[in-house]
């Protein structure tokens, strides 16, 4: 059975469970009908949230689960609120008016609606940051591949020097930030120049670029550490 079928079946069961009291509790009052409608709204909200979570193609599991949890909490408090009020109402302990009962449900829905919107805004920011982090890691890994290729092509007497650049890039923190963009562009530019000097056999220029690169990577690492 697919997840969508399970969600649909769960919604049908919820509707049946919430409908039964309408036929068992007599007399049927406006408060009971309002509680029934509110319960159906809670079931619909949970069903929709689960369906969207299961069928979402992008985004993080943590943020999606967090929003779904908000909807679940709304449904639970919705049913608890109705259950307590109906118990008091049917036993005669407290005869709440229909208007105040509905107003309570509106406040509850508004509270969790606000929480959901706030959570959704946070989700967008978290996922935007995650995308940027992934992109930065991919860019740095691209530099790792380039330096690895250079190290494999380099000949003596500069081979060990080029390998030191490869190792420096490999063990550097791959996560970047906008403040590191300038120095990373300089590093990439020097790596491209290093490729040319290796190809042309310019050993002195290669060693000079290696020293510059090692210093730049060291500076980048220090800047990255200070930004955390």
Residue pairs with C-beta under 8 A, 6 or more apart in sequence:
1 9
3 54
4 51
4 54
4 55
7 47
7 50
7 51
7 54
8 47
10 47
10 50
11 43
11 44
11 46
11 47
14 39
14 43
14 46
14 47
15 40
15 43
18 36
18 39
18 40
18 43
19 36
21 32
21 36
22 28
22 32
22 33
22 36
25 32
25 86
25 90
29 89
29 98
30 98
31 85
31 86
31 89
31 96
31 98
31 101
32 86
34 98
34 101
34 102
34 105
35 82
35 85
35 86
35 101
38 78
38 82
38 105
39 78
39 79
39 82
41 78
41 109
42 74
42 75
42 78
42 79
43 75
45 71
45 74
45 75
46 71
46 72
46 75
48 71
49 67
49 68
49 71
49 72
50 68
53 64
53 65
53 67
53 68
56 64
58 127
59 123
59 127
60 123
60 126
60 127
60 130
63 122
63 123
63 126
63 127
64 123
66 119
66 123
67 116
67 119
67 120
67 123
70 112
70 115
70 116
70 119
71 112
71 116
73 112
74 108
74 109
74 112
74 116
77 108
77 112
78 105
78 108
78 109
81 104
81 105
81 108
82 105
85 94
85 96
85 101
85 104
87 93
88 94
88 96
89 95
89 96
133 175
136 174
136 175
136 176
136 177
137 174
137 175
139 176
139 184
140 169
140 172
140 174
140 175
140 176
140 184
141 174
143 169
143 187
143 188
143 191
144 166
144 169
144 170
146 191
146 195
147 162
147 165
147 166
147 169
147 170
147 191
148 166
148 170
150 162
150 165
150 166
150 191
150 194
150 195
150 198
151 159
151 162
151 163
151 165
151 166
153 198
153 199
154 161
154 162
154 163
154 198
154 206
155 201
157 203
158 198
158 203
158 206
158 207
158 210
161 206
161 207
161 210
162 194
162 198
162 206
162 210
164 210
164 214
165 191
165 194
165 210
165 213
165 214
165 217
168 213
168 214
168 217
168 218
169 217
172 217
172 220
172 221
172 224
173 221
173 224
173 225
175 224
176 184
176 224
177 224
177 227
179 223
179 227
180 220
180 223
180 224
180 227
183 216
183 219
183 220
183 223
184 220
186 216
187 213
187 216
187 217
187 220
190 209
190 212
190 213
190 216
191 213
193 209
194 206
194 209
194 210
194 213
197 205
197 206
197 209
198 206
